[in-house]
Amino acid sequence: MSSVPVRLAVLLAAGLAAVALAVALSGAVGAQPISLGAALSGAEPDRTILLRLRIPRAALAAIVGAALAGAGVALQAVMRNPLAEPFVLGVSGGAALGGTVVILAATTAARAFGPGAAALASATPVAAGAVAGATATALLVFGLGRVGGRLVPETALLVGVVFNAFAAGVITVLRLLVPPEQAARLLYWLLGTIGYESGGTLAAGGVAVAAALGVLVAGSARLNLLTLGDEEAASLGLDVRRTRAWVFFAASAATGAAVALAGMVGFVGLIVPHLVRRVVGPDHRLLVPGAALFGAAFLVLADALARLAFLPLGTEPPVGAVTAFLGGPFFLWLLRRSSGTSGSAA
């Protein structure tokens, strides 16, 4: 069997190739036909459409997809639950709630102190609110998911589902407190939308996600120990509480950045890790970077599908609708498979 470094190098090469192909495909398709050759040679309007619209949008999808898939792998390891992922566990809902509170605070401040206060609704404050909301939710799910001092994955999953519904209700109420045009934009954002962001926003989001994923990659060997259970991991010398804390923070930071950039895009952290795990196995030293890269490629392709699906009607659904369409049946299949496995073991 090949060593881990060799397998990792092959996996990284395959993942980068998948991202490159997905970005190229996303750049080539759309409502306005273009020629990639003409665009790269500087011909207009092909060049502007490719380099200023489609490539930045694909880059945004890649950043968000990598963040959600990497966070999904980490949360599945910490919870020891194959159904765990940011959306299902309520972490995305908490991030959306945190970002929404910041936007609402900016709107209220603008009314009280003038338009200058509206800067609170810029990318950085919203991202900070989203990260804080995601972190608080992750801690809440983990805390309420413990029974008798031991984490019960099924209980934690149920807590996450309930909190998601609670967060959705609170956000619905908060939307009534902002002007109608801003409420409409907020709703579109919450549905999970890959839009057109500035280069500065893309750079900041990319740095934040890369830092969070870097922490997860650096500690991927410890994730292998966490999957054994708290007692077994502690007997092997792992500081379980400290390790779980930084995993929660890194996964929450990645999820918060993703939600701030694109709203609530669900099931990426469920679909991609399971598909990658079937190829590379359960070793998180391979699984974390592999899921991040293929998650990036997956969401770029899902966004391209969203742009093409209703092209004859002159509209496009949010990419969150596409991932939900794909992820809902996948979640039910995994749930059925997990139940069947448990029943057979019993």
Secondary structure, 3 states (H helix, E strand, C coil): CCCHHHHHHHHHHHHHHHHHHHHHHHHHCCCCCCCHHHHHCCCCCHHHHHHHHHHHHHHHHHHHHHHHHHHHHHHHHHHCCCCCCCCCCCHHHHHHHHHHHHHHHHHHHHHHHCHHHHHHHCHHHHHHHHHHHHHHHHHHHHHHCEECCEECHHHHHHHHHHHHHHHHHHHHHHHCCCCHHHHHHHHHHHCCCCCCCCHHHHHHHHHHHHHHHHHHHHCHHHHHHHCCCHHHHHHCCCCHHHHHHHHHHHHHHHHHHHHHHHCCCCCHHHHHHHHHHHHHCCCHHHHHHHHHHHHHHHHHHHHHHHHHHCHHHCCCCCHHHHHHHHHHHHHHHHHHHHHHHHHHHC
